[in-house]
Amino acid sequence: MRKELIAKLQMPKRTVLNRNIPKKQFYEQAELSNQEKELIKDDIESIYLLSICRQDTLNVPKYVEEDLHYEEIYWVFVSLKSTKRFEKVCKAIHRAFPNPVVLVCSNAGQEIAVSTGHKRLNQNVSSKSVVEELNLSPFIDPYSHDEGVVRFIERLSFPSLSHQNLYLFYDDLSKATEASQIISLIGSYPSKELSLLDSTRVIKEINLNAEELLRLKKEHDDQTDFGEKMNTHIKVKQEETKKEKLINQLKELC
């Protein structure tokens, strides 16, 4: 699958390594907690360094400014034994590398999920970096002909990304991954850059809406007064109506 993915993403040959990183070497050398080391041992089958994007291999200028150092971008491919702790595994892998990472995980069904997370230098320890909020795509079949999946893969391909500098190159990947939640919601994906940005905004509203719905439903279940339960029920219906409107907005953008 790795070779096919390299081809699909049109990775320039000079950036490609496709080199195995032994698990023992990985968790012994990386600064990981004991819990994270157990995650690597138990949930990961193999780790490969797919590609390193640098100014000299990609012909894209590095970006260095204050706490942002984008001089190398690592593409890491991980085969998972289990996806039960998928998000925790992603956090551990991102933390293990000092540079920004594009993490591609495959499950037993040969589906893949992509994870990105911008990094900043730690203000207290300048030699270390801090991972910002992670973006996680759903698991998708990379060989699927579904419109949403095809558009997402195309958006991740190297020719589709900004070549102005490595920060913007990675930012395009991060935005594309964040917007991939649309595939789970409506089975599609934005075809234009402007739609991608608008879709990301709507997705954030949908996530907030989902959190509010969970809170209200729990509140409704805990209430015993009939009048209070009715008021909460009305609020739940209002949030559900809001969700439908947001979903329709996504459909219009795609």
ZATI-423287 format. One record per residue (C-alpha): residue number from 1; residue in one letter; x, y, z. Coordinates in steps of 0.2 Angstrom, whole numbers, plus 5000, padded with zeros to 4 digits. Example, Ala and Ser with C-alpha at 12.3 -4.5 7.8 and 13.67 -1.06 7.14 Angstrom:
<nodes>
> 1, A, 5062, 4978, 5039
> 2, S, 5068, 4995, 5036
</nodes>
This chain:
<nodes>
> 1, M, 5000, 5000, 5000
> 2, R, 5014, 5012, 5004
> 3, K, 5021, 5012, 4986
> 4, E, 5003, 5015, 4979
> 5, L, 5000, 5029, 4991
> 6, I, 5017, 5037, 4986
> 7, A, 5011, 5036, 4968
> 8, K, 4994, 5043, 4972
> 9, L, 5000, 5058, 4981
> 10, Q, 5013, 5061, 4967
> 11, M, 5028, 5062, 4980
> 12, P, 5044, 5068, 4971
> 13, K, 5057, 5054, 4971
> 14, R, 5070, 5065, 4980
> 15, T, 5058, 5066, 4995
> 16, V, 5054, 5047, 4996
> 17, L, 5062, 5036, 5009
> 18, N, 5049, 5022, 5013
> 19, R, 5061, 5016, 5027
> 20, N, 5056, 5005, 5041
> 21, I, 5058, 5012, 5059
> 22, P, 5060, 4997, 5071
> 23, K, 5047, 4999, 5085
> 24, K, 5060, 4996, 5099
> 25, Q, 5071, 5009, 5092
> 26, F, 5057, 5021, 5090
> 27, Y, 5050, 5020, 5108
> 28, E, 5067, 5019, 5116
> 29, Q, 5074, 5035, 5107
> 30, A, 5058, 5045, 5107
> 31, E, 5054, 5055, 5123
> 32, L, 5038, 5046, 5127
> 33, S, 5029, 5042, 5143
> 34, N, 5027, 5024, 5149
> 35, Q, 5009, 5024, 5143
> 36, E, 5014, 5030, 5126
> 37, K, 5027, 5016, 5124
> 38, E, 5014, 5003, 5129
> 39, L, 5003, 5010, 5115
> 40, I, 5017, 5009, 5102
> 41, K, 5020, 4991, 5108
> 42, D, 5002, 4985, 5109
> 43, D, 4993, 4994, 5095
> 44, I, 5006, 4997, 5081
> 45, E, 5012, 4983, 5069
> 46, S, 5025, 4994, 5060
> 47, I, 5031, 5012, 5057
> 48, Y, 5039, 5018, 5041
> 49, L, 5046, 5035, 5037
> 50, L, 5038, 5038, 5020
> 51, S, 5045, 5055, 5015
> 52, I, 5055, 5070, 5021
> 53, C, 5051, 5086, 5013
> 54, R, 5064, 5099, 5014
> 55, Q, 5070, 5114, 5004
> 56, D, 5083, 5104, 4995
> 57, T, 5072, 5089, 4991
> 58, L, 5055, 5098, 4987
> 59, N, 5062, 5114, 4981
> 60, V, 5050, 5123, 4993
> 61, P, 5058, 5137, 5004
> 62, K, 5059, 5133, 5023
> 63, Y, 5049, 5144, 5035
> 64, V, 5057, 5150, 5051
> 65, E, 5050, 5164, 5062
> 66, E, 5050, 5166, 5081
> 67, D, 5042, 5150, 5087
> 68, L, 5038, 5142, 5070
> 69, H, 5051, 5131, 5062
> 70, Y, 5046, 5123, 5046
> 71, E, 5062, 5116, 5039
> 72, E, 5057, 5098, 5037
> 73, I, 5041, 5089, 5036
> 74, Y, 5040, 5071, 5040
> 75, W, 5027, 5059, 5031
> 76, V, 5025, 5044, 5043
> 77, F, 5015, 5028, 5039
> 78, V, 5009, 5017, 5053
> 79, S, 5001, 5000, 5051
> 80, L, 4989, 4998, 5066
> 81, K, 4985, 4981, 5075
> 82, S, 4970, 4990, 5083
> 83, T, 4961, 5006, 5081
> 84, K, 4953, 5007, 5098
> 85, R, 4965, 5020, 5104
> 86, F, 4968, 5028, 5087
> 87, E, 4968, 5046, 5093
> 88, K, 4980, 5042, 5108
> 89, V, 4992, 5033, 5096
> 90, C, 4991, 5048, 5084
> 91, K, 4996, 5060, 5098
> 92, A, 5010, 5049, 5103
> 93, I, 5018, 5048, 5086
> 94, H, 5016, 5067, 5083
> 95, R, 5024, 5070, 5100
> 96, A, 5039, 5059, 5096
> 97, F, 5045, 5069, 5081
> 98, P, 5052, 5086, 5083
> 99, N, 5046, 5092, 5066
> 100, P, 5028, 5093, 5059
> 101, V, 5021, 5076, 5054
> 102, V, 5009, 5070, 5041
> 103, L, 5003, 5054, 5049
> 104, V, 4995, 5040, 5038
> 105, C, 4988, 5026, 5048
> 106, S, 4981, 5010, 5040
> 107, N, 4969, 4997, 5049
> 108, A, 4967, 4979, 5046
> 109, G, 4954, 4982, 5032
> 110, Q, 4967, 4992, 5022
> 111, E, 4958, 5008, 5025
> 112, I, 4969, 5024, 5029
> 113, A, 4966, 5039, 5040
> 114, V, 4977, 5055, 5040
> 115, S, 4982, 5065, 5055
> 116, T, 4990, 5082, 5055
> 117, G, 4995, 5095, 5069
> 118, H, 5004, 5111, 5068
> 119, K, 5019, 5113, 5079
> 120, R, 5027, 5127, 5089
> 121, L, 5043, 5128, 5099
> 122, N, 5041, 5126, 5117
> 123, Q, 5043, 5144, 5125
> 124, N, 5051, 5136, 5140
> 125, V, 5062, 5123, 5131
> 126, S, 5067, 5130, 5114
> 127, S, 5074, 5113, 5108
> 128, K, 5057, 5105, 5110
> 129, S, 5041, 5108, 5100
> 130, V, 5022, 5108, 5106
> 131, V, 5009, 5100, 5095
> 132, E, 4994, 5111, 5093
> 133, E, 4976, 5103, 5090
> 134, L, 4976, 5087, 5080
> 135, N, 4966, 5085, 5064
> 136, L, 4960, 5067, 5061
> 137, S, 4952, 5061, 5045
> 138, P, 4940, 5046, 5045
> 139, F, 4946, 5030, 5039
> 140, I, 4944, 5029, 5020
> 141, D, 4947, 5016, 5006
> 142, P, 4961, 5025, 4996
> 143, Y, 4956, 5014, 4981
> 144, S, 4938, 5020, 4982
> 145, H, 4930, 5029, 4967
> 146, D, 4918, 5038, 4979
> 147, E, 4918, 5057, 4974
> 148, G, 4922, 5063, 4992
> 149, V, 4937, 5051, 4994
> 150, V, 4944, 5055, 4977
> 151, R, 4943, 5073, 4980
> 152, F, 4951, 5072, 4997
> 153, I, 4966, 5061, 4990
> 154, E, 4968, 5074, 4976
> 155, R, 4968, 5088, 4989
> 156, L, 4983, 5079, 4998
> 157, S, 4993, 5076, 4982
> 158, F, 5009, 5087, 4981
> 159, P, 5004, 5097, 4965
> 160, S, 4988, 5103, 4975
> 161, L, 4998, 5110, 4989
> 162, S, 5006, 5128, 4991
> 163, H, 5024, 5128, 4986
> 164, Q, 5027, 5146, 4993
> 165, N, 5035, 5139, 5009
> 166, L, 5035, 5124, 5020
> 167, Y, 5023, 5131, 5032
> 168, L, 5010, 5135, 5019
> 169, F, 5013, 5118, 5011
> 170, Y, 5009, 5109, 5028
> 171, D, 4995, 5121, 5032
> 172, D, 4986, 5116, 5016
> 173, L, 4988, 5098, 5022
> 174, S, 4981, 5102, 5039
> 175, K, 4966, 5111, 5031
> 176, A, 4962, 5097, 5019
> 177, T, 4963, 5085, 5034
> 178, E, 4952, 5095, 5045
> 179, A, 4939, 5096, 5031
> 180, S, 4939, 5078, 5028
> 181, Q, 4926, 5076, 5042
> 182, I, 4913, 5080, 5028
> 183, I, 4916, 5063, 5021
> 184, S, 4908, 5055, 5036
> 185, L, 4894, 5068, 5037
> 186, I, 4888, 5068, 5019
> 187, G, 4900, 5057, 5009
> 188, S, 4907, 5072, 4999
> 189, Y, 4921, 5084, 4999
> 190, P, 4924, 5102, 4993
> 191, S, 4930, 5104, 4976
> 192, K, 4936, 5122, 4978
> 193, E, 4949, 5131, 4990
> 194, L, 4936, 5144, 4995
> 195, S, 4923, 5130, 4999
> 196, L, 4936, 5121, 5009
> 197, L, 4938, 5136, 5021
> 198, D, 4920, 5138, 5022
> 199, S, 4917, 5120, 5025
> 200, T, 4930, 5120, 5039
> 201, R, 4920, 5134, 5048
> 202, V, 4904, 5124, 5047
> 203, I, 4912, 5108, 5053
> 204, K, 4917, 5118, 5069
> 205, E, 4900, 5124, 5071
> 206, I, 4893, 5106, 5069
> 207, N, 4906, 5099, 5082
> 208, L, 4900, 5112, 5094
> 209, N, 4882, 5108, 5090
> 210, A, 4886, 5089, 5094
> 211, E, 4893, 5094, 5111
> 212, E, 4878, 5104, 5115
> 213, L, 4866, 5090, 5110
> 214, L, 4875, 5078, 5121
> 215, R, 4875, 5090, 5136
> 216, L, 4856, 5093, 5134
> 217, K, 4851, 5075, 5132
> 218, K, 4861, 5071, 5147
> 219, E, 4853, 5085, 5156
> 220, H, 4836, 5079, 5150
> 221, D, 4839, 5061, 5156
> 222, D, 4844, 5068, 5174
> 223, Q, 4829, 5079, 5176
> 224, T, 4814, 5073, 5186
> 225, D, 4803, 5089, 5185
> 226, F, 4791, 5087, 5170
> 227, G, 4792, 5106, 5166
> 228, E, 4811, 5106, 5166
> 229, K, 4811, 5091, 5155
> 230, M, 4799, 5099, 5143
> 231, N, 4810, 5115, 5142
> 232, T, 4826, 5104, 5139
> 233, H, 4816, 5094, 5126
> 234, I, 4812, 5110, 5116
> 235, K, 4831, 5115, 5117
> 236, V, 4836, 5098, 5110
> 237, K, 4824, 5100, 5095
> 238, Q, 4831, 5117, 5092
> 239, E, 4849, 5110, 5091
> 240, E, 4843, 5096, 5080
> 241, T, 4835, 5109, 5068
> 242, K, 4851, 5119, 5069
> 243, K, 4861, 5103, 5064
> 244, E, 4850, 5100, 5049
> 245, K, 4853, 5117, 5043
> 246, L, 4872, 5116, 5045
> 247, I, 4872, 5099, 5036
> 248, N, 4863, 5107, 5021
> 249, Q, 4876, 5121, 5021
> 250, L, 4889, 5108, 5019
> 251, K, 4880, 5100, 5005
> 252, E, 4879, 5117, 4996
> 253, L, 4897, 5120, 4998
> 254, C, 4901, 5103, 4990
</nodes>
